[in-house]
Amino acid sequence: MKKNSKKWITVAAVSTVAMTSIVGCSSGGKEAASSPSTASTAAPSAAATAVQQSKPLDLSIMLPIFKTNFPKDDGPVVTEIEKRTNTNIHLEWVPNASYTDKFNITLASGKLPNIIYVPDVKNPSFVNAAKSGAFWEVGKYLKDYPTLSQANSVIMNNSSIDGKNYGVYRGRALGRNGINYRKDWLDAVGLQPPKTIDDFYNMLKAFKEKDPDKNGKDDTYGMVMVKWTGQWASSFDIMKLWFGAPNKWGVVDGKLVPEHQTPEYLEALKFMKKLYDEKLINQDFAVFDSAKWNDPVVNNQAGVIVDVTDNAARLDDKIHLTLAKDGKDNPNIHYIDNMIGVTGKNGLKALPTSGFAGLLAIPKSSVKSEDDLKRVLTFLDQMNTPELTTIAGYGLEGKHYTKDGDAVVPSKDSALLESEVEGLNQMLPFIPEDRGLKVKQTPLRLQTAKIQKEAEQYIVANPAEPFISQVYSQKGQQLDNIINDARIKFIVGQTDEAGLKAAFETWKKSGGDDLVKEMNDLYATVKK
């Protein structure tokens, strides 16, 4: 029997949403997790022990759901979580497809749960509410908790609003970007995995000129790229860091400078132009649909994709499947390999993701005192332990999963999992990482997890990530288009270096100078 008197009406109009993983985007699922750390066994603090001895905490939580069914408050998994955390939980599930609308309505109503999932930290409604004091600023409290104190400083910065953290981030792999390549092709042309930019170039050249698929035809090229978006998916935004360019904004003489105003950015563009001129990348990259990005690698046309490194496993699976249909598969090998990147003059550099998928924010209207806040934070801290992460992710051993060694084998009863387990991992912070049990991992997936963790020491953070720019909100699309169009034209030879720099001047006059001034004003405020 529940003791929570504040029962809300659970959203029942749930629509079916086509999602592949309820953990969130693929950047933070079970594939990207690291092995458990000994730090997770740290003894609970005195505050946490006191909480366990007090009466259960009534805790209402609003979360997105990706299925038509969802765990109920009195289900066995929720009940076990309550028992282990000394809480009395009420879950308000909202269909993911309509979550943003529901979030804005709930925010405007002022009737907020104790914990609310915030999908977009830059959402103007949330930003305004946070700045007006509607949510607890939790950053200064996290040091007092065994797991939350291990929050990543880069992700804390990325998930902040003007340098302040109005919620506990839901961690995802920060060092996710890198190089995926055809290992069988590399072996066929007699090369070792590239270590430098020159090695990378030589690999692409060999993939074009040395018949890596051994079919006797001149029908391969080095790297496939997709429609230029100006975001991380453009490949260039990963590769430019190899040359020493900053991540969107750099700091020069104590001032923020846009990346395209640095000489290293131009050097990277010249490298891309060289790859294009020598036909080492697909000549239609500027219009190539990202939905088809994997196809040339699977179909023996291209040998490299610079993207998220967990794509290696998906590429490998598709190649195995394709070869199996023709009776040519070797299930004992991996056709794809991956790596963090190659070194330039400044060593190895990696482009980080934001490192998080939304926040778990704590409203002051429903969590009124600092003592209550600390109890809510204790709950979120406890959810990061291996035991509770596993329970929220897979349920109860013997009922929802069995074990094969240390690996989880989920029940095949999908209705059972949907009604009692799936969706509960939406309240997991995964700080400092996913320490729960995992499904069985292939060697390639294990390697991916290893290099994504290793890549964190090489990432180049964007120092302007937390700033909310009024100029950019009004003119950002126009400014981005000026740069994106100019760099495409430069790479494909439709304009020269003088034309490129003229476009950069147009950017400045179209609002770029105002943006730089605003960003530096914000940066100066945070530095004080």
Order of alpha helices (4+ residues) and beta strands (2+ residues): alpha-beta-alpha-beta-alpha-beta-alpha-alpha-beta-beta-alpha-alpha-beta-alpha-beta-beta-alpha-alpha-beta-alpha-beta-beta-beta-beta-alpha-alpha-beta-beta-alpha-beta-alpha-alpha-alpha-alpha
